Amino acid sequence: MEFEPLLSELAKAADVCLKPYRHALRFSGEPPSTVGDCSDCCLLIEARDAEGVRHPDRDLELEIYRSGEELNLMLSMVADEESPMLWHGSHPVWMQSNSGERCERPSAGAPLEALCRRIRALIAGES
């Protein structure tokens, strides 16, 4: 089971969308049994600056799952449990993390939506 190429591609997508930071991905919990199963997993997206210094305040948790044939993503800030989270299926939906109620896109939300679009395209291409 070789996940490195997929994780590397996902990290590159984060690098493009969330500049100027560099990113690494790792599984949060057990990795799926096969790369094709990566449509039901949880990942941690870790951020570093150009000098390689970790910025845990910029880390994201990414949950990838299928509902029927639809690929869905949940993206949330690890360090800020109060910040809105992004559900991205066929379109983006921002939700309050404490209630799940819909809310407006936060000011820094556009790059996160772009990241989800790229990730969905990469994962869909793997299946």
PyMOL commands that place a pseudoatom at each C-alpha (Angstrom):
pseudoatom trace, name=CA, resn=MET, resi=1, chain=A, elem=C, hetatm=0, pos=[0.000, 0.000, 0.000]
pseudoatom trace, name=CA, resn=GLU, resi=2, chain=A, elem=C, hetatm=0, pos=[1.757, 3.101, -1.267]
pseudoatom trace, name=CA, resn=PHE, resi=3, chain=A, elem=C, hetatm=0, pos=[0.169, 6.363, -0.165]
pseudoatom trace, name=CA, resn=GLU, resi=4, chain=A, elem=C, hetatm=0, pos=[3.172, 8.644, -0.643]
pseudoatom trace, name=CA, resn=PRO, resi=5, chain=A, elem=C, hetatm=0, pos=[2.337, 9.724, -4.217]
pseudoatom trace, name=CA, resn=LEU, resi=6, chain=A, elem=C, hetatm=0, pos=[-1.235, 10.658, -3.251]
pseudoatom trace, name=CA, resn=LEU, resi=7, chain=A, elem=C, hetatm=0, pos=[-0.205, 12.437, -0.041]
pseudoatom trace, name=CA, resn=SER, resi=8, chain=A, elem=C, hetatm=0, pos=[2.485, 14.292, -1.982]
pseudoatom trace, name=CA, resn=GLU, resi=9, chain=A, elem=C, hetatm=0, pos=[-0.062, 15.478, -4.572]
pseudoatom trace, name=CA, resn=LEU, resi=10, chain=A, elem=C, hetatm=0, pos=[-2.444, 16.607, -1.834]
pseudoatom trace, name=CA, resn=ALA, resi=11, chain=A, elem=C, hetatm=0, pos=[0.406, 18.498, -0.122]
pseudoatom trace, name=CA, resn=LYS, resi=12, chain=A, elem=C, hetatm=0, pos=[1.249, 20.214, -3.422]
pseudoatom trace, name=CA, resn=ALA, resi=13, chain=A, elem=C, hetatm=0, pos=[-2.394, 21.276, -3.751]
pseudoatom trace, name=CA, resn=ALA, resi=14, chain=A, elem=C, hetatm=0, pos=[-2.235, 22.785, -0.250]
pseudoatom trace, name=CA, resn=ASP, resi=15, chain=A, elem=C, hetatm=0, pos=[1.042, 24.557, -1.126]
pseudoatom trace, name=CA, resn=VAL, resi=16, chain=A, elem=C, hetatm=0, pos=[-0.581, 26.163, -4.187]
pseudoatom trace, name=CA, resn=CYS, resi=17, chain=A, elem=C, hetatm=0, pos=[-3.790, 27.221, -2.435]
pseudoatom trace, name=CA, resn=LEU, resi=18, chain=A, elem=C, hetatm=0, pos=[-2.429, 28.217, 0.980]
pseudoatom trace, name=CA, resn=LYS, resi=19, chain=A, elem=C, hetatm=0, pos=[0.677, 30.227, 0.111]
pseudoatom trace, name=CA, resn=PRO, resi=20, chain=A, elem=C, hetatm=0, pos=[3.197, 31.101, 1.470]
pseudoatom trace, name=CA, resn=TYR, resi=21, chain=A, elem=C, hetatm=0, pos=[3.125, 28.008, 3.680]
pseudoatom trace, name=CA, resn=ARG, resi=22, chain=A, elem=C, hetatm=0, pos=[4.439, 24.546, 2.770]
pseudoatom trace, name=CA, resn=HIS, resi=23, chain=A, elem=C, hetatm=0, pos=[2.431, 21.497, 3.748]
pseudoatom trace, name=CA, resn=ALA, resi=24, chain=A, elem=C, hetatm=0, pos=[2.759, 17.861, 4.653]
pseudoatom trace, name=CA, resn=LEU, resi=25, chain=A, elem=C, hetatm=0, pos=[-0.068, 15.393, 5.083]
pseudoatom trace, name=CA, resn=ARG, resi=26, chain=A, elem=C, hetatm=0, pos=[-0.346, 12.434, 7.359]
pseudoatom trace, name=CA, resn=PHE, resi=27, chain=A, elem=C, hetatm=0, pos=[-3.175, 10.158, 8.351]
pseudoatom trace, name=CA, resn=SER, resi=28, chain=A, elem=C, hetatm=0, pos=[-4.990, 11.019, 11.534]
pseudoatom trace, name=CA, resn=GLY, resi=29, chain=A, elem=C, hetatm=0, pos=[-5.611, 7.529, 12.851]
pseudoatom trace, name=CA, resn=GLU, resi=30, chain=A, elem=C, hetatm=0, pos=[-5.448, 4.349, 10.800]
pseudoatom trace, name=CA, resn=PRO, resi=31, chain=A, elem=C, hetatm=0, pos=[-4.722, 4.710, 7.090]
pseudoatom trace, name=CA, resn=PRO, resi=32, chain=A, elem=C, hetatm=0, pos=[-7.148, 2.970, 4.742]
pseudoatom trace, name=CA, resn=SER, resi=33, chain=A, elem=C, hetatm=0, pos=[-6.240, -0.517, 3.557]
pseudoatom trace, name=CA, resn=THR, resi=34, chain=A, elem=C, hetatm=0, pos=[-5.643, 0.606, -0.042]
pseudoatom trace, name=CA, resn=VAL, resi=35, chain=A, elem=C, hetatm=0, pos=[-5.040, 3.861, -1.887]
pseudoatom trace, name=CA, resn=GLY, resi=36, chain=A, elem=C, hetatm=0, pos=[-8.375, 3.374, -3.638]
pseudoatom trace, name=CA, resn=ASP, resi=37, chain=A, elem=C, hetatm=0, pos=[-9.991, 3.422, -0.187]
pseudoatom trace, name=CA, resn=CYS, resi=38, chain=A, elem=C, hetatm=0, pos=[-8.728, 6.937, 0.533]
pseudoatom trace, name=CA, resn=SER, resi=39, chain=A, elem=C, hetatm=0, pos=[-12.247, 8.177, -0.047]
pseudoatom trace, name=CA, resn=ASP, resi=40, chain=A, elem=C, hetatm=0, pos=[-13.013, 7.349, 3.585]
pseudoatom trace, name=CA, resn=CYS, resi=41, chain=A, elem=C, hetatm=0, pos=[-10.193, 8.684, 5.739]
pseudoatom trace, name=CA, resn=CYS, resi=42, chain=A, elem=C, hetatm=0, pos=[-9.057, 11.531, 7.950]
pseudoatom trace, name=CA, resn=LEU, resi=43, chain=A, elem=C, hetatm=0, pos=[-5.862, 13.497, 7.293]
pseudoatom trace, name=CA, resn=LEU, resi=44, chain=A, elem=C, hetatm=0, pos=[-3.907, 16.160, 9.102]
pseudoatom trace, name=CA, resn=ILE, resi=45, chain=A, elem=C, hetatm=0, pos=[-2.502, 18.938, 6.904]
pseudoatom trace, name=CA, resn=GLU, resi=46, chain=A, elem=C, hetatm=0, pos=[0.531, 20.373, 8.701]
pseudoatom trace, name=CA, resn=ALA, resi=47, chain=A, elem=C, hetatm=0, pos=[1.883, 23.833, 7.825]
pseudoatom trace, name=CA, resn=ARG, resi=48, chain=A, elem=C, hetatm=0, pos=[5.455, 25.156, 7.819]
pseudoatom trace, name=CA, resn=ASP, resi=49, chain=A, elem=C, hetatm=0, pos=[6.865, 28.493, 6.743]
pseudoatom trace, name=CA, resn=ALA, resi=50, chain=A, elem=C, hetatm=0, pos=[9.591, 28.921, 4.097]
pseudoatom trace, name=CA, resn=GLU, resi=51, chain=A, elem=C, hetatm=0, pos=[12.286, 28.342, 6.740]
pseudoatom trace, name=CA, resn=GLY, resi=52, chain=A, elem=C, hetatm=0, pos=[10.701, 25.048, 7.789]
pseudoatom trace, name=CA, resn=VAL, resi=53, chain=A, elem=C, hetatm=0, pos=[9.308, 26.304, 11.100]
pseudoatom trace, name=CA, resn=ARG, resi=54, chain=A, elem=C, hetatm=0, pos=[6.077, 24.524, 12.065]
pseudoatom trace, name=CA, resn=HIS, resi=55, chain=A, elem=C, hetatm=0, pos=[2.915, 26.609, 12.388]
pseudoatom trace, name=CA, resn=PRO, resi=56, chain=A, elem=C, hetatm=0, pos=[0.423, 24.375, 14.234]
pseudoatom trace, name=CA, resn=ASP, resi=57, chain=A, elem=C, hetatm=0, pos=[-1.994, 27.316, 14.326]
pseudoatom trace, name=CA, resn=ARG, resi=58, chain=A, elem=C, hetatm=0, pos=[-2.344, 26.854, 10.523]
pseudoatom trace, name=CA, resn=ASP, resi=59, chain=A, elem=C, hetatm=0, pos=[-2.905, 23.065, 10.618]
pseudoatom trace, name=CA, resn=LEU, resi=60, chain=A, elem=C, hetatm=0, pos=[-6.087, 21.687, 9.089]
pseudoatom trace, name=CA, resn=GLU, resi=61, chain=A, elem=C, hetatm=0, pos=[-8.006, 18.478, 9.578]
pseudoatom trace, name=CA, resn=LEU, resi=62, chain=A, elem=C, hetatm=0, pos=[-9.405, 16.963, 6.397]
pseudoatom trace, name=CA, resn=GLU, resi=63, chain=A, elem=C, hetatm=0, pos=[-12.027, 14.252, 6.453]
pseudoatom trace, name=CA, resn=ILE, resi=64, chain=A, elem=C, hetatm=0, pos=[-12.709, 12.561, 3.116]
pseudoatom trace, name=CA, resn=TYR, resi=65, chain=A, elem=C, hetatm=0, pos=[-15.770, 10.344, 2.782]
pseudoatom trace, name=CA, resn=ARG, resi=66, chain=A, elem=C, hetatm=0, pos=[-18.334, 9.134, 0.297]
pseudoatom trace, name=CA, resn=SER, resi=67, chain=A, elem=C, hetatm=0, pos=[-22.059, 9.413, 0.629]
pseudoatom trace, name=CA, resn=GLY, resi=68, chain=A, elem=C, hetatm=0, pos=[-23.437, 7.174, -2.085]
pseudoatom trace, name=CA, resn=GLU, resi=69, chain=A, elem=C, hetatm=0, pos=[-21.434, 8.077, -5.183]
pseudoatom trace, name=CA, resn=GLU, resi=70, chain=A, elem=C, hetatm=0, pos=[-20.745, 11.636, -3.987]
pseudoatom trace, name=CA, resn=LEU, resi=71, chain=A, elem=C, hetatm=0, pos=[-17.273, 12.495, -2.649]
pseudoatom trace, name=CA, resn=ASN, resi=72, chain=A, elem=C, hetatm=0, pos=[-17.447, 14.849, 0.343]
pseudoatom trace, name=CA, resn=LEU, resi=73, chain=A, elem=C, hetatm=0, pos=[-14.811, 16.733, 2.308]
pseudoatom trace, name=CA, resn=MET, resi=74, chain=A, elem=C, hetatm=0, pos=[-14.886, 18.319, 5.750]
pseudoatom trace, name=CA, resn=LEU, resi=75, chain=A, elem=C, hetatm=0, pos=[-12.119, 20.825, 6.434]
pseudoatom trace, name=CA, resn=SER, resi=76, chain=A, elem=C, hetatm=0, pos=[-11.542, 22.434, 9.822]
pseudoatom trace, name=CA, resn=MET, resi=77, chain=A, elem=C, hetatm=0, pos=[-8.871, 24.390, 11.680]
pseudoatom trace, name=CA, resn=VAL, resi=78, chain=A, elem=C, hetatm=0, pos=[-7.202, 22.157, 14.273]
pseudoatom trace, name=CA, resn=ALA, resi=79, chain=A, elem=C, hetatm=0, pos=[-6.088, 24.981, 16.593]
pseudoatom trace, name=CA, resn=ASP, resi=80, chain=A, elem=C, hetatm=0, pos=[-9.387, 26.902, 16.600]
pseudoatom trace, name=CA, resn=GLU, resi=81, chain=A, elem=C, hetatm=0, pos=[-12.415, 24.811, 17.511]
pseudoatom trace, name=CA, resn=GLU, resi=82, chain=A, elem=C, hetatm=0, pos=[-14.633, 27.916, 17.232]
pseudoatom trace, name=CA, resn=SER, resi=83, chain=A, elem=C, hetatm=0, pos=[-13.752, 28.679, 13.609]
pseudoatom trace, name=CA, resn=PRO, resi=84, chain=A, elem=C, hetatm=0, pos=[-16.282, 27.707, 10.942]
pseudoatom trace, name=CA, resn=MET, resi=85, chain=A, elem=C, hetatm=0, pos=[-15.719, 24.427, 9.139]
pseudoatom trace, name=CA, resn=LEU, resi=86, chain=A, elem=C, hetatm=0, pos=[-16.113, 23.802, 5.448]
pseudoatom trace, name=CA, resn=TRP, resi=87, chain=A, elem=C, hetatm=0, pos=[-18.181, 20.963, 4.032]
pseudoatom trace, name=CA, resn=HIS, resi=88, chain=A, elem=C, hetatm=0, pos=[-17.487, 20.540, 0.339]
pseudoatom trace, name=CA, resn=GLY, resi=89, chain=A, elem=C, hetatm=0, pos=[-19.576, 18.191, -1.747]
pseudoatom trace, name=CA, resn=SER, resi=90, chain=A, elem=C, hetatm=0, pos=[-21.008, 19.367, -5.032]
pseudoatom trace, name=CA, resn=HIS, resi=91, chain=A, elem=C, hetatm=0, pos=[-20.633, 22.911, -3.652]
pseudoatom trace, name=CA, resn=PRO, resi=92, chain=A, elem=C, hetatm=0, pos=[-19.051, 24.546, -0.563]
pseudoatom trace, name=CA, resn=VAL, resi=93, chain=A, elem=C, hetatm=0, pos=[-21.054, 25.035, 2.634]
pseudoatom trace, name=CA, resn=TRP, resi=94, chain=A, elem=C, hetatm=0, pos=[-19.635, 26.824, 5.672]
pseudoatom trace, name=CA, resn=MET, resi=95, chain=A, elem=C, hetatm=0, pos=[-20.954, 25.786, 9.078]
pseudoatom trace, name=CA, resn=GLN, resi=96, chain=A, elem=C, hetatm=0, pos=[-20.542, 26.929, 12.662]
pseudoatom trace, name=CA, resn=SER, resi=97, chain=A, elem=C, hetatm=0, pos=[-18.390, 24.300, 14.331]
pseudoatom trace, name=CA, resn=ASN, resi=98, chain=A, elem=C, hetatm=0, pos=[-20.330, 24.352, 17.602]
pseudoatom trace, name=CA, resn=SER, resi=99, chain=A, elem=C, hetatm=0, pos=[-23.847, 24.060, 16.124]
pseudoatom trace, name=CA, resn=GLY, resi=100, chain=A, elem=C, hetatm=0, pos=[-23.514, 22.845, 12.538]
pseudoatom trace, name=CA, resn=GLU, resi=101, chain=A, elem=C, hetatm=0, pos=[-25.640, 25.781, 11.390]
pseudoatom trace, name=CA, resn=ARG, resi=102, chain=A, elem=C, hetatm=0, pos=[-24.851, 27.364, 8.070]
pseudoatom trace, name=CA, resn=CYS, resi=103, chain=A, elem=C, hetatm=0, pos=[-22.854, 30.587, 8.116]
pseudoatom trace, name=CA, resn=GLU, resi=104, chain=A, elem=C, hetatm=0, pos=[-21.190, 33.025, 5.749]
pseudoatom trace, name=CA, resn=ARG, resi=105, chain=A, elem=C, hetatm=0, pos=[-17.804, 32.214, 4.268]
pseudoatom trace, name=CA, resn=PRO, resi=106, chain=A, elem=C, hetatm=0, pos=[-15.070, 33.643, 6.530]
pseudoatom trace, name=CA, resn=SER, resi=107, chain=A, elem=C, hetatm=0, pos=[-12.698, 36.239, 5.084]
pseudoatom trace, name=CA, resn=ALA, resi=108, chain=A, elem=C, hetatm=0, pos=[-9.951, 33.612, 4.665]
pseudoatom trace, name=CA, resn=GLY, resi=109, chain=A, elem=C, hetatm=0, pos=[-12.341, 31.023, 3.213]
pseudoatom trace, name=CA, resn=ALA, resi=110, chain=A, elem=C, hetatm=0, pos=[-11.729, 31.342, -0.550]
pseudoatom trace, name=CA, resn=PRO, resi=111, chain=A, elem=C, hetatm=0, pos=[-8.307, 29.596, -0.507]
pseudoatom trace, name=CA, resn=LEU, resi=112, chain=A, elem=C, hetatm=0, pos=[-9.784, 26.757, 1.574]
pseudoatom trace, name=CA, resn=GLU, resi=113, chain=A, elem=C, hetatm=0, pos=[-12.592, 26.312, -0.953]
pseudoatom trace, name=CA, resn=ALA, resi=114, chain=A, elem=C, hetatm=0, pos=[-10.015, 26.237, -3.751]
pseudoatom trace, name=CA, resn=LEU, resi=115, chain=A, elem=C, hetatm=0, pos=[-8.055, 23.588, -1.833]
pseudoatom trace, name=CA, resn=CYS, resi=116, chain=A, elem=C, hetatm=0, pos=[-11.171, 21.431, -1.490]
pseudoatom trace, name=CA, resn=ARG, resi=117, chain=A, elem=C, hetatm=0, pos=[-11.894, 21.695, -5.218]
pseudoatom trace, name=CA, resn=ARG, resi=118, chain=A, elem=C, hetatm=0, pos=[-8.342, 20.555, -6.007]
pseudoatom trace, name=CA, resn=ILE, resi=119, chain=A, elem=C, hetatm=0, pos=[-8.486, 17.717, -3.496]
pseudoatom trace, name=CA, resn=ARG, resi=120, chain=A, elem=C, hetatm=0, pos=[-11.818, 16.486, -4.847]
pseudoatom trace, name=CA, resn=ALA, resi=121, chain=A, elem=C, hetatm=0, pos=[-10.372, 16.486, -8.372]
pseudoatom trace, name=CA, resn=LEU, resi=122, chain=A, elem=C, hetatm=0, pos=[-7.257, 14.584, -7.225]
pseudoatom trace, name=CA, resn=ILE, resi=123, chain=A, elem=C, hetatm=0, pos=[-9.204, 11.972, -5.231]
pseudoatom trace, name=CA, resn=ALA, resi=124, chain=A, elem=C, hetatm=0, pos=[-11.780, 11.511, -7.998]
pseudoatom trace, name=CA, resn=GLY, resi=125, chain=A, elem=C, hetatm=0, pos=[-8.892, 10.941, -10.421]
pseudoatom trace, name=CA, resn=GLU, resi=126, chain=A, elem=C, hetatm=0, pos=[-7.512, 8.179, -8.145]
pseudoatom trace, name=CA, resn=SER, resi=127, chain=A, elem=C, hetatm=0, pos=[-10.745, 6.177, -8.062]
for i in range(1, 127): cmd.bond("trace and resi %d" % i, "trace and resi %d" % (i + 1))
show_as sticks, trace
zoom trace
